[in-house]
Amino acid sequence: MPPTIERRLLILVGAVLEAGTGLSLLTLPRFLVRALLGAELIGAGVATSRLCGIALICLGLACWPESEPPLHRRDRRAVRALLVYNASATAYLGCLMALDGYRGLLLVPAIVIHAVLAALFARMVVGFRRSMGPGWAG
């Protein structure tokens, strides 16, 4: 199954959001943590947030679509990486809100955005499996 424009667009949106969030964590960690979690960031938390920012930038760049139509296998790897990240982020941010009482202004929108992206990427993975037939291992 060749890559579709919709698939490439969704991968690009995921890559841009993660790289943008990473850049924000790298440059404005205190502001972003306050906006996301409603908590202050001090000490080693600033350094850790910046390191997480670097990791998110790398995730975004690794998943960034090629200017030429990507190879189908490379497309699947980006989708799986973005699926695992967004599903994990949804669960973790949800736990922070439900169990630890975090209430930042951007927390609920972040949970919703990660959940929607995870669902869309999961739908793509199911589509990959259907297109490859029985026995596809990914």
N, CA, C and O atoms as a GROMACS GRO file, in nm:
protein
  552
    1MET      N    1   0.085  -0.118   0.000
    1MET     CA    2   0.000   0.000   0.000
    1MET      C    3   0.089   0.123   0.000
    1MET      O    4   0.164   0.143   0.095
    2PRO      N    5   0.084   0.206  -0.103
    2PRO     CA    6   0.167   0.326  -0.108
    2PRO      C    7   0.121   0.428  -0.005
    2PRO      O    8   0.004   0.429   0.033
    3PRO      N    9   0.213   0.515   0.041
    3PRO     CA   10   0.174   0.616   0.139
    3PRO      C   11   0.072   0.713   0.081
    3PRO      O   12   0.083   0.754  -0.035
    4THR      N   13  -0.023   0.749   0.160
    4THR     CA   14  -0.124   0.844   0.115
    4THR      C   15  -0.088   0.983   0.166
    4THR      O   16  -0.006   0.998   0.257
    5ILE      N   17  -0.149   1.083   0.106
    5ILE     CA   18  -0.126   1.220   0.149
    5ILE      C   19  -0.174   1.237   0.293
    5ILE      O   20  -0.109   1.304   0.373
    6GLU      N   21  -0.289   1.175   0.327
    6GLU     CA   22  -0.342   1.187   0.462
    6GLU      C   23  -0.245   1.127   0.564
    6GLU      O   24  -0.223   1.185   0.670
    7ARG      N   25  -0.187   1.012   0.533
    7ARG     CA   26  -0.091   0.948   0.624
    7ARG      C   27   0.032   1.036   0.641
    7ARG      O   28   0.078   1.058   0.753
    8ARG      N   29   0.084   1.085   0.531
    8ARG     CA   30   0.203   1.172   0.539
    8ARG      C   31   0.172   1.299   0.617
    8ARG      O   32   0.256   1.347   0.694
    9LEU      N   33   0.052   1.355   0.598
    9LEU     CA   34   0.013   1.476   0.670
    9LEU      C   35   0.003   1.449   0.820
    9LEU      O   36   0.050   1.529   0.901
   10LEU      N   37  -0.058   1.336   0.859
   10LEU     CA   38  -0.070   1.303   1.000
   10LEU      C   39   0.068   1.280   1.063
   10LEU      O   40   0.093   1.325   1.175
   11ILE      N   41   0.156   1.213   0.992
   11ILE     CA   42   0.293   1.193   1.043
   11ILE      C   43   0.361   1.328   1.058
   11ILE      O   44   0.429   1.352   1.158
   12LEU      N   45   0.345   1.417   0.962
   12LEU     CA   46   0.405   1.550   0.970
   12LEU      C   47   0.349   1.628   1.089
   12LEU      O   48   0.425   1.692   1.161
   13VAL      N   49   0.217   1.623   1.109
   13VAL     CA   50   0.156   1.693   1.223
   13VAL      C   51   0.213   1.640   1.354
   13VAL      O   52   0.250   1.718   1.441
   14GLY      N   53   0.221   1.507   1.367
   14GLY     CA   54   0.279   1.448   1.488
   14GLY      C   55   0.423   1.491   1.509
   14GLY      O   56   0.462   1.525   1.620
   15ALA      N   57   0.501   1.489   1.403
   15ALA     CA   58   0.642   1.527   1.412
   15ALA      C   59   0.658   1.674   1.450
   15ALA      O   60   0.742   1.708   1.533
   16VAL      N   61   0.577   1.761   1.390
   16VAL     CA   62   0.584   1.904   1.420
   16VAL      C   63   0.544   1.932   1.565
   16VAL      O   64   0.610   2.009   1.634
   17LEU      N   65   0.436   1.868   1.611
   17LEU     CA   66   0.392   1.889   1.750
   17LEU      C   67   0.498   1.843   1.850
   17LEU      O   68   0.525   1.913   1.948
   18GLU      N   69   0.559   1.727   1.826
   18GLU     CA   70   0.659   1.678   1.921
   18GLU      C   71   0.786   1.763   1.917
   18GLU      O   72   0.842   1.796   2.021
   19ALA      N   73   0.831   1.800   1.797
   19ALA     CA   74   0.951   1.883   1.786
   19ALA      C   75   0.924   2.022   1.845
   19ALA      O   76   1.011   2.079   1.911
   20GLY      N   77   0.805   2.076   1.822
   20GLY     CA   78   0.770   2.207   1.878
   20GLY      C   79   0.762   2.205   2.030
   20GLY      O   80   0.810   2.296   2.096
   21THR      N   81   0.703   2.100   2.084
   21THR     CA   82   0.699   2.085   2.230
   21THR      C   83   0.840   2.069   2.285
   21THR      O   84   0.874   2.126   2.389
   22GLY      N   85   0.922   1.993   2.215
   22GLY     CA   86   1.062   1.976   2.257
   22GLY      C   87   1.137   2.107   2.257
   22GLY      O   88   1.213   2.135   2.350
   23LEU      N   89   1.118   2.187   2.154
   23LEU     CA   90   1.184   2.318   2.148
   23LEU      C   91   1.137   2.407   2.262
   23LEU      O   92   1.216   2.481   2.321
   24SER      N   93   1.009   2.401   2.293
   24SER     CA   94   0.956   2.478   2.406
   24SER      C   95   1.016   2.432   2.538
   24SER      O   96   1.053   2.515   2.622
   25LEU      N   97   1.027   2.301   2.558
   25LEU     CA   98   1.088   2.249   2.681
   25LEU      C   99   1.235   2.287   2.690
   25LEU      O  100   1.287   2.314   2.798
   26LEU      N  101   1.301   2.289   2.577
   26LEU     CA  102   1.443   2.323   2.575
   26LEU      C  103   1.466   2.471   2.607
   26LEU      O  104   1.559   2.505   2.680
   27THR      N  105   1.382   2.558   2.553
   27THR     CA  106   1.405   2.702   2.568
   27THR      C  107   1.327   2.767   2.682
   27THR      O  108   1.375   2.862   2.743
   28LEU      N  109   1.208   2.716   2.711
   28LEU     CA  110   1.123   2.776   2.815
   28LEU      C  111   1.067   2.669   2.909
   28LEU      O  112   0.945   2.658   2.922
   29PRO      N  113   1.153   2.591   2.973
   29PRO     CA  114   1.102   2.478   3.052
   29PRO      C  115   1.009   2.519   3.166
   29PRO      O  116   0.908   2.454   3.189
   30ARG      N  117   1.042   2.625   3.238
   30ARG     CA  118   0.958   2.667   3.352
   30ARG      C  119   0.819   2.709   3.306
   30ARG      O  120   0.718   2.673   3.367
   31PHE      N  121   0.814   2.786   3.197
   31PHE     CA  122   0.684   2.832   3.144
   31PHE      C  123   0.599   2.714   3.100
   31PHE      O  124   0.481   2.706   3.135
   32LEU      N  125   0.657   2.621   3.023
   32LEU     CA  126   0.580   2.510   2.970
   32LEU      C  127   0.531   2.418   3.082
   32LEU      O  128   0.416   2.374   3.079
   33VAL      N  129   0.616   2.388   3.178
   33VAL     CA  130   0.574   2.302   3.288
   33VAL      C  131   0.464   2.369   3.370
   33VAL      O  132   0.369   2.302   3.413
   34ARG      N  133   0.476   2.498   3.393
   34ARG     CA  134   0.371   2.571   3.465
   34ARG      C  135   0.240   2.567   3.387
   34ARG      O  136   0.134   2.544   3.446
   35ALA      N  137   0.246   2.588   3.257
   35ALA     CA  138   0.125   2.587   3.174
   35ALA      C  139   0.066   2.447   3.162
   35ALA      O  140  -0.057   2.432   3.160
   36LEU      N  141   0.150   2.347   3.155
   36LEU     CA  142   0.102   2.210   3.137
   36LEU      C  143   0.056   2.147   3.267
   36LEU      O  144  -0.051   2.086   3.271
   37LEU      N  145   0.133   2.162   3.372
   37LEU     CA  146   0.104   2.092   3.497
   37LEU      C  147   0.057   2.182   3.610
   37LEU      O  148   0.008   2.134   3.712
   38GLY      N  149   0.072   2.313   3.594
   38GLY     CA  150   0.035   2.404   3.700
   38GLY      C  151   0.128   2.395   3.820
   38GLY      O  152   0.086   2.421   3.933
   39ALA      N  153   0.251   2.359   3.796
   39ALA     CA  154   0.349   2.342   3.904
   39ALA      C  155   0.476   2.418   3.868
   39ALA      O  156   0.503   2.447   3.752
   40GLU      N  157   0.552   2.451   3.971
   40GLU     CA  158   0.679   2.520   3.949
   40GLU      C  159   0.790   2.419   3.925
   40GLU      O  160   0.789   2.309   3.980
   41LEU      N  161   0.883   2.457   3.844
   41LEU     CA  162   0.997   2.373   3.810
   41LEU      C  163   1.121   2.434   3.873
   41LEU      O  164   1.152   2.551   3.850
   42ILE      N  165   1.192   2.356   3.953
   42ILE     CA  166   1.311   2.407   4.020
   42ILE      C  167   1.426   2.306   4.008
   42ILE      O  168   1.405   2.189   3.977
   43GLY      N  169   1.544   2.355   4.032
   43GLY     CA  170   1.664   2.271   4.041
   43GLY      C  171   1.687   2.181   3.921
   43GLY      O  172   1.685   2.226   3.807
   44ALA      N  173   1.709   2.054   3.951
   44ALA     CA  174   1.739   1.956   3.847
   44ALA      C  175   1.622   1.934   3.752
   44ALA      O  176   1.640   1.880   3.642
   45GLY      N  177   1.503   1.976   3.793
   45GLY     CA  178   1.387   1.963   3.705
   45GLY      C  179   1.403   2.043   3.577
   45GLY      O  180   1.353   2.002   3.472
   46VAL      N  181   1.472   2.157   3.585
   46VAL     CA  182   1.496   2.238   3.466
   46VAL      C  183   1.585   2.162   3.369
   46VAL      O  184   1.556   2.154   3.249
   47ALA      N  185   1.694   2.106   3.420
   47ALA     CA  186   1.786   2.030   3.335
   47ALA      C  187   1.718   1.907   3.277
   47ALA      O  188   1.737   1.875   3.159
   48THR      N  189   1.639   1.838   3.358
   48THR     CA  190   1.569   1.718   3.310
   48THR      C  191   1.467   1.755   3.203
   48THR      O  192   1.453   1.684   3.104
   49SER      N  193   1.396   1.865   3.222
   49SER     CA  194   1.298   1.910   3.122
   49SER      C  195   1.367   1.943   2.990
   49SER      O  196   1.316   1.911   2.883
   50ARG      N  197   1.482   2.007   2.999
   50ARG     CA  198   1.555   2.040   2.876
   50ARG      C  199   1.603   1.912   2.806
   50ARG      O  200   1.600   1.905   2.683
   51LEU      N  201   1.646   1.813   2.882
   51LEU     CA  202   1.688   1.685   2.823
   51LEU      C  203   1.567   1.618   2.755
   51LEU      O  204   1.581   1.564   2.645
   52CYS      N  205   1.452   1.622   2.819
   52CYS     CA  206   1.330   1.569   2.756
   52CYS      C  207   1.295   1.648   2.630
   52CYS      O  208   1.247   1.591   2.532
   53GLY      N  209   1.319   1.777   2.633
   53GLY     CA  210   1.297   1.859   2.514
   53GLY      C  211   1.384   1.814   2.397
   53GLY      O  212   1.338   1.805   2.284
   54ILE      N  213   1.510   1.786   2.427
   54ILE     CA  214   1.601   1.736   2.323
   54ILE      C  215   1.549   1.604   2.267
   54ILE      O  216   1.550   1.582   2.146
   55ALA      N  217   1.502   1.515   2.356
   55ALA     CA  218   1.449   1.385   2.311
   55ALA      C  219   1.326   1.403   2.222
   55ALA      O  220   1.311   1.333   2.122
   56LEU      N  221   1.238   1.497   2.257
   56LEU     CA  222   1.120   1.521   2.174
   56LEU      C  223   1.157   1.581   2.038
   56LEU      O  224   1.096   1.548   1.936
   57ILE      N  225   1.255   1.668   2.037
   57ILE     CA  226   1.303   1.721   1.908
   57ILE      C  227   1.355   1.606   1.822
   57ILE      O  228   1.326   1.600   1.703
   58CYS      N  229   1.431   1.516   1.882
   58CYS     CA  230   1.485   1.401   1.808
   58CYS      C  231   1.372   1.311   1.757
   58CYS      O  232   1.379   1.263   1.644
   59LEU      N  233   1.269   1.287   1.839
   59LEU     CA  234   1.155   1.207   1.795
   59LEU      C  235   1.089   1.274   1.675
   59LEU      O  236   1.058   1.207   1.576
   60GLY      N  237   1.067   1.404   1.684
   60GLY     CA  238   1.006   1.476   1.573
   60GLY      C  239   1.088   1.466   1.445
   60GLY      O  240   1.034   1.444   1.337
   61LEU      N  241   1.219   1.484   1.458
   61LEU     CA  242   1.307   1.475   1.340
   61LEU      C  243   1.313   1.334   1.284
   61LEU      O  244   1.317   1.315   1.163
   62ALA      N  245   1.315   1.234   1.372
   62ALA     CA  246   1.321   1.095   1.325
   62ALA      C  247   1.195   1.056   1.249
   62ALA      O  248   1.200   0.973   1.158
   63CYS      N  249   1.083   1.114   1.286
   63CYS     CA  250   0.956   1.081   1.222
   63CYS      C  251   0.920   1.176   1.108
   63CYS      O  252   0.821   1.154   1.038
   64TRP      N  253   1.000   1.279   1.088
   64TRP     CA  254   0.971   1.378   0.984
   64TRP      C  255   0.967   1.311   0.847
   64TRP      O  256   1.061   1.240   0.811
   65PRO      N  257   0.859   1.330   0.771
   65PRO     CA  258   0.851   1.266   0.639
   65PRO      C  259   0.958   1.320   0.543
   65PRO      O  260   0.995   1.437   0.548
   66GLU      N  261   1.006   1.232   0.458
   66GLU     CA  262   1.103   1.270   0.356
   66GLU      C  263   1.034   1.357   0.251
   66GLU      O  264   0.912   1.349   0.234
   67SER      N  265   1.112   1.440   0.180
   67SER     CA  266   1.053   1.521   0.074
   67SER      C  267   1.009   1.434  -0.043
   67SER      O  268   0.911   1.464  -0.111
   68GLU      N  269   1.081   1.326  -0.065
   68GLU     CA  270   1.040   1.227  -0.164
   68GLU      C  271   0.942   1.132  -0.096
   68GLU      O  272   0.947   1.117   0.026
   69PRO      N  273   0.853   1.068  -0.172
   69PRO     CA  274   0.764   0.972  -0.107
   69PRO      C  275   0.846   0.868  -0.030
   69PRO      O  276   0.936   0.805  -0.087
   70PRO      N  277   0.816   0.849   0.099
   70PRO     CA  278   0.897   0.759   0.180
   70PRO      C  279   0.874   0.613   0.145
   70PRO      O  280   0.770   0.575   0.089
   71LEU      N  281   0.971   0.533   0.178
   71LEU     CA  282   0.954   0.389   0.164
   71LEU      C  283   0.846   0.345   0.262
   71LEU      O  284   0.837   0.398   0.372
   72HIS      N  285   0.765   0.250   0.220
   72HIS     CA  286   0.653   0.205   0.303
   72HIS      C  287   0.700   0.159   0.441
   72HIS      O  288   0.636   0.189   0.541
   73ARG      N  289   0.809   0.086   0.447
   73ARG     CA  290   0.857   0.034   0.575
   73ARG      C  291   0.898   0.148   0.668
   73ARG      O  292   0.870   0.144   0.788
   74ARG      N  293   0.964   0.250   0.614
   74ARG     CA  294   1.003   0.365   0.696
   74ARG      C  295   0.879   0.436   0.749
   74ARG      O  296   0.877   0.483   0.863
   75ASP      N  297   0.777   0.444   0.668
   75ASP     CA  298   0.650   0.505   0.707
   75ASP      C  299   0.592   0.431   0.827
   75ASP      O  300   0.545   0.494   0.922
   76ARG      N  301   0.595   0.299   0.824
   76ARG     CA  302   0.542   0.220   0.935
   76ARG      C  303   0.619   0.244   1.063
   76ARG      O  304   0.560   0.252   1.171
   77ARG      N  305   0.749   0.256   1.053
   77ARG     CA  306   0.830   0.280   1.174
   77ARG      C  307   0.794   0.413   1.238
   77ARG      O  308   0.782   0.422   1.360
   78ALA      N  309   0.777   0.517   1.158
   78ALA     CA  310   0.739   0.648   1.211
   78ALA      C  311   0.602   0.641   1.277
   78ALA      O  312   0.582   0.697   1.385
   79VAL      N  313   0.508   0.572   1.214
   79VAL     CA  314   0.373   0.560   1.270
   79VAL      C  315   0.378   0.484   1.402
   79VAL      O  316   0.314   0.526   1.499
   80ARG      N  317   0.452   0.374   1.408
   80ARG     CA  318   0.461   0.298   1.533
   80ARG      C  319   0.526   0.381   1.643
   80ARG      O  320   0.479   0.379   1.757
   81ALA      N  321   0.632   0.453   1.612
   81ALA     CA  322   0.699   0.536   1.713
   81ALA      C  323   0.604   0.643   1.766
   81ALA      O  324   0.596   0.665   1.886
   82LEU      N  325   0.532   0.709   1.676
   82LEU     CA  326   0.439   0.814   1.718
   82LEU      C  327   0.319   0.755   1.793
   82LEU      O  328   0.267   0.819   1.884
   83LEU      N  329   0.276   0.635   1.757
   83LEU     CA  330   0.168   0.568   1.829
   83LEU      C  331   0.209   0.538   1.973
   83LEU      O  332   0.137   0.570   2.067
   84VAL      N  333   0.326   0.475   1.989
   84VAL     CA  334   0.371   0.439   2.124
   84VAL      C  335   0.391   0.565   2.208
   84VAL      O  336   0.351   0.569   2.325
   85TYR      N  337   0.452   0.666   2.151
   85TYR     CA  338   0.475   0.790   2.226
   85TYR      C  339   0.343   0.854   2.269
   85TYR      O  340   0.326   0.888   2.386
   86ASN      N  341   0.250   0.872   2.175
   86ASN     CA  342   0.125   0.941   2.206
   86ASN      C  343   0.036   0.861   2.302
   86ASN      O  344  -0.028   0.919   2.388
   87ALA      N  345   0.033   0.729   2.287
   87ALA     CA  346  -0.044   0.647   2.381
   87ALA      C  347   0.016   0.654   2.521
   87ALA      O  348  -0.056   0.666   2.620
   88SER      N  349   0.149   0.648   2.529
   88SER     CA  350   0.217   0.657   2.659
   88SER      C  351   0.198   0.794   2.722
   88SER      O  352   0.174   0.805   2.842
   89ALA      N  353   0.208   0.899   2.642
   89ALA     CA  354   0.190   1.035   2.694
   89ALA      C  355   0.047   1.055   2.744
   89ALA      O  356   0.026   1.120   2.846
   90THR      N  357  -0.052   1.000   2.672
   90THR     CA  358  -0.191   1.008   2.717
   90THR      C  359  -0.207   0.944   2.854
   90THR      O  360  -0.264   1.004   2.945
   91ALA      N  361  -0.155   0.822   2.868
   91ALA     CA  362  -0.168   0.749   2.994
   91ALA      C  363  -0.095   0.822   3.108
   91ALA      O  364  -0.150   0.838   3.217
   92TYR      N  365   0.027   0.865   3.081
   92TYR     CA  366   0.106   0.930   3.186
   92TYR      C  367   0.045   1.063   3.230
   92TYR      O  368   0.032   1.089   3.350
   93LEU      N  369   0.008   1.146   3.134
   93LEU     CA  370  -0.052   1.275   3.169
   93LEU      C  371  -0.186   1.255   3.240
   93LEU      O  372  -0.220   1.330   3.332
   94GLY      N  373  -0.263   1.154   3.198
   94GLY     CA  374  -0.388   1.123   3.266
   94GLY      C  375  -0.365   1.082   3.410
   94GLY      O  376  -0.440   1.122   3.500
   95CYS      N  377  -0.262   1.002   3.434
   95CYS     CA  378  -0.226   0.962   3.572
   95CYS      C  379  -0.182   1.083   3.654
   95CYS      O  380  -0.219   1.094   3.770
   96LEU      N  381  -0.104   1.172   3.594
   96LEU     CA  382  -0.062   1.291   3.668
   96LEU      C  383  -0.183   1.373   3.713
   96LEU      O  384  -0.185   1.427   3.823
   97MET      N  385  -0.283   1.381   3.626
   97MET     CA  386  -0.401   1.458   3.660
   97MET      C  387  -0.487   1.383   3.763
   97MET      O  388  -0.528   1.441   3.864
   98ALA      N  389  -0.513   1.256   3.739
   98ALA     CA  390  -0.604   1.179   3.824
   98ALA      C  391  -0.544   1.142   3.959
   98ALA      O  392  -0.611   1.150   4.062
   99LEU      N  393  -0.417   1.102   3.959
   99LEU     CA  394  -0.357   1.050   4.082
   99LEU      C  395  -0.275   1.152   4.159
   99LEU      O  396  -0.270   1.147   4.282
  100ASP      N  397  -0.210   1.243   4.089
  100ASP     CA  398  -0.121   1.338   4.155
  100ASP      C  399  -0.178   1.479   4.168
  100ASP      O  400  -0.117   1.566   4.230
  101GLY      N  401  -0.295   1.501   4.109
  101GLY     CA  402  -0.362   1.629   4.127
  101GLY      C  403  -0.308   1.746   4.046
  101GLY      O  404  -0.337   1.861   4.079
  102TYR      N  405  -0.230   1.720   3.941
  102TYR     CA  406  -0.183   1.830   3.858
  102TYR      C  407  -0.300   1.890   3.781
  102TYR      O  408  -0.389   1.817   3.736
  103ARG      N  409  -0.300   2.024   3.766
  103ARG     CA  410  -0.413   2.093   3.704
  103ARG      C  411  -0.369   2.210   3.617
  103ARG      O  412  -0.431   2.317   3.625
  104GLY      N  413  -0.268   2.195   3.537
  104GLY     CA  414  -0.224   2.305   3.452
  104GLY      C  415  -0.326   2.339   3.345
  104GLY      O  416  -0.408   2.255   3.307
  105LEU      N  417  -0.320   2.460   3.298
  105LEU     CA  418  -0.412   2.510   3.196
  105LEU      C  419  -0.410   2.425   3.069
  105LEU      O  420  -0.513   2.407   3.004
  106LEU      N  421  -0.294   2.374   3.032
  106LEU     CA  422  -0.280   2.298   2.908
  106LEU      C  423  -0.286   2.146   2.928
  106LEU      O  424  -0.271   2.072   2.831
  107LEU      N  425  -0.308   2.100   3.052
  107LEU     CA  426  -0.303   1.955   3.077
  107LEU      C  427  -0.415   1.879   3.005
  107LEU      O  428  -0.387   1.782   2.934
  108VAL      N  429  -0.539   1.921   3.021
  108VAL     CA  430  -0.649   1.850   2.956
  108VAL      C  431  -0.637   1.858   2.803
  108VAL      O  432  -0.653   1.756   2.736
  109PRO      N  433  -0.609   1.976   2.746
  109PRO     CA  434  -0.590   1.978   2.600
  109PRO      C  435  -0.476   1.886   2.554
  109PRO      O  436  -0.486   1.823   2.449
  110ALA      N  437  -0.368   1.879   2.632
  110ALA     CA  438  -0.256   1.791   2.595
  110ALA      C  439  -0.300   1.645   2.599
  110ALA      O  440  -0.264   1.568   2.510
  111ILE      N  441  -0.376   1.607   2.700
  111ILE     CA  442  -0.426   1.468   2.708
  111ILE      C  443  -0.514   1.437   2.588
  111ILE      O  444  -0.500   1.332   2.527
  112VAL      N  445  -0.603   1.528   2.555
  112VAL     CA  446  -0.695   1.507   2.442
  112VAL      C  447  -0.618   1.498   2.311
  112VAL      O  448  -0.645   1.409   2.230
  113ILE      N  449  -0.525   1.589   2.289
  113ILE     CA  450  -0.447   1.587   2.163
  113ILE      C  451  -0.368   1.457   2.151
  113ILE      O  452  -0.367   1.395   2.044
  114HIS      N  453  -0.301   1.416   2.259
  114HIS     CA  454  -0.224   1.289   2.254
  114HIS      C  455  -0.318   1.170   2.231
  114HIS      O  456  -0.283   1.078   2.158
  115ALA      N  457  -0.436   1.170   2.294
  115ALA     CA  458  -0.530   1.059   2.276
  115ALA      C  459  -0.581   1.052   2.133
  115ALA      O  460  -0.589   0.943   2.075
  116VAL      N  461  -0.614   1.167   2.075
  116VAL     CA  462  -0.663   1.169   1.936
  116VAL      C  463  -0.553   1.122   1.841
  116VAL      O  464  -0.578   1.040   1.752
  117LEU      N  465  -0.431   1.173   1.860
  117LEU     CA  466  -0.320   1.129   1.775
  117LEU      C  467  -0.294   0.980   1.791
  117LEU      O  468  -0.270   0.911   1.692
  118ALA      N  469  -0.298   0.929   1.914
  118ALA     CA  470  -0.277   0.786   1.937
  118ALA      C  471  -0.383   0.704   1.864
  118ALA      O  472  -0.352   0.602   1.802
  119ALA      N  473  -0.508   0.748   1.871
  119ALA     CA  474  -0.616   0.676   1.802
  119ALA      C  475  -0.596   0.677   1.650
  119ALA      O  476  -0.616   0.576   1.584
  120LEU      N  477  -0.555   0.792   1.596
  120LEU     CA  478  -0.533   0.801   1.451
  120LEU      C  479  -0.415   0.714   1.408
  120LEU      O  480  -0.421   0.648   1.304
  121PHE      N  481  -0.307   0.715   1.487
  121PHE     CA  482  -0.193   0.631   1.452
  121PHE      C  483  -0.227   0.482   1.469
  121PHE      O  484  -0.180   0.399   1.391
  122ALA      N  485  -0.306   0.448   1.570
  122ALA     CA  486  -0.349   0.308   1.589
  122ALA      C  487  -0.432   0.262   1.469
  122ALA      O  488  -0.418   0.149   1.423
  123ARG      N  489  -0.516   0.351   1.420
  123ARG     CA  490  -0.596   0.319   1.300
  123ARG      C  491  -0.506   0.290   1.180
  123ARG      O  492  -0.534   0.201   1.100
  124MET      N  493  -0.398   0.367   1.169
  124MET     CA  494  -0.302   0.343   1.060
  124MET      C  495  -0.236   0.207   1.075
  124MET      O  496  -0.219   0.134   0.976
  125VAL      N  497  -0.197   0.172   1.197
  125VAL     CA  498  -0.131   0.042   1.219
  125VAL      C  499  -0.226  -0.071   1.181
  125VAL      O  500  -0.184  -0.168   1.118
  126VAL      N  501  -0.353  -0.059   1.218
  126VAL     CA  502  -0.451  -0.160   1.180
  126VAL      C  503  -0.462  -0.166   1.028
  126VAL      O  504  -0.472  -0.275   0.971
  127GLY      N  505  -0.460  -0.051   0.962
  127GLY     CA  506  -0.464  -0.048   0.816
  127GLY      C  507  -0.342  -0.114   0.753
  127GLY      O  508  -0.354  -0.182   0.652
  128PHE      N  509  -0.224  -0.094   0.814
  128PHE     CA  510  -0.104  -0.160   0.764
  128PHE      C  511  -0.121  -0.312   0.772
  128PHE      O  512  -0.090  -0.384   0.678
  129ARG      N  513  -0.171  -0.357   0.885
  129ARG     CA  514  -0.184  -0.502   0.904
  129ARG      C  515  -0.284  -0.561   0.807
  129ARG      O  516  -0.262  -0.669   0.752
  130ARG      N  517  -0.395  -0.491   0.785
  130ARG     CA  518  -0.495  -0.542   0.690
  130ARG      C  519  -0.439  -0.546   0.549
  130ARG      O  520  -0.465  -0.641   0.475
  131SER      N  521  -0.361  -0.444   0.511
  131SER     CA  522  -0.308  -0.438   0.374
  131SER      C  523  -0.200  -0.544   0.349
  131SER      O  524  -0.179  -0.586   0.235
  132MET      N  525  -0.133  -0.586   0.456
  132MET     CA  526  -0.025  -0.684   0.440
  132MET      C  527  -0.076  -0.828   0.449
  132MET      O  528  -0.004  -0.921   0.414
  133GLY      N  529  -0.199  -0.847   0.496
  133GLY     CA  530  -0.258  -0.980   0.504
  133GLY      C  531  -0.217  -1.053   0.630
  133GLY      O  532  -0.145  -1.000   0.714
  134PRO      N  533  -0.264  -1.179   0.643
  134PRO     CA  534  -0.234  -1.257   0.763
  134PRO      C  535  -0.084  -1.286   0.774
  134PRO      O  536  -0.015  -1.303   0.674
  135GLY      N  537  -0.038  -1.291   0.895
  135GLY     CA  538   0.102  -1.326   0.919
  135GLY      C  539   0.197  -1.208   0.915
  135GLY      O  540   0.318  -1.226   0.930
  136TRP      N  541   0.144  -1.087   0.894
  136TRP     CA  542   0.233  -0.970   0.891
  136TRP      C  543   0.282  -0.939   1.030
  136TRP      O  544   0.203  -0.929   1.124
  137ALA      N  545   0.412  -0.924   1.044
  137ALA     CA  546   0.471  -0.900   1.176
  137ALA      C  547   0.516  -0.756   1.190
  137ALA      O  548   0.562  -0.719   1.298
  138GLY      N  549   0.505  -0.674   1.090
  138GLY     CA  550   0.538  -0.534   1.101
  138GLY      C  551   0.676  -0.502   1.065
  138GLY      O  552   0.716  -0.386   1.070
   0.00000   0.00000   0.00000
